Amino acid sequence: MQQAGEKRPMASRLWIARFFQYLVLTALALIILGPVLTAVLGGLKTTGELFDQPFGLPAVPRWENYTGILSSSVFWRQLLNSAIIVVGTVSLTVATSALLAFVFSRLVFTGRELLFNFFTLGLLFPVTIAFLPVFIQIRQMGLIDSYFGVILPLVAFGIPGSTLILRGFFRAIPSELEDAAYIDGCGTLGFFWYVLLPLARPALGAIIVLQTIVSWNEYFLPLLVLTDDSKWPLTLGIMQFQGQYGTDWGRVMAFVSLLIVPAVLFYIFTQRYIVTGLTGGELKG
């Protein structure tokens, strides 16, 4: 009887702790999803309704705000431009980071750790504070108004963090596995391609997800580099609704929804790769 009495307060405390845990998580979810829901509903309103009742439901849903955008060839061209930037950035970042992580984790040479520490200093400098030197370099390379003028800086600033993640995975692989691969006739590149990369798929997945979200949401670099509006990605497409005498804010909110909802859905369905990739760097044998 005494043991049963002791279990009840413990179960009660666990229930209270679980209740507050879910309460906090629900509040955080509402804070994060609130702006998304506001944008989606705002796309169904007129400009007047947005200013009078920014958080209320639309009196009469204006679906033409969405259908007008989706039926426009400009939207699909900007979607293609965003896809080109995302695919180019992710591909180059993953390929370069994987090779660098292999060099810094499995090859032995003088000054390896010092060079790696110097290399990862790039994590301290976000692209937003390097606009002027980046712009000068891009102009000198003749990449103004080109996709590579946006892709290469994104790759350069994405490589340090991606290399750091992959290096942890590569270093966790036992040296006995490497020795066995060499005994079986695998060369250095064969070990990298057939052993390391398959084992590092969780980390590669995390990098792909993170770099996709970063390059999809990038605004300032395309604004800085791309002057031809036919090459604008979706993040710059909002400017097409800014008129000389006014702005169609209902169309703006609809466009913002079509921009952020895919990114949110992509993250929801791929977040497990981020968790696995960032926490599964240890191999157990």
Beta strands, then each sheet from edge to edge (+ up, - down):
end
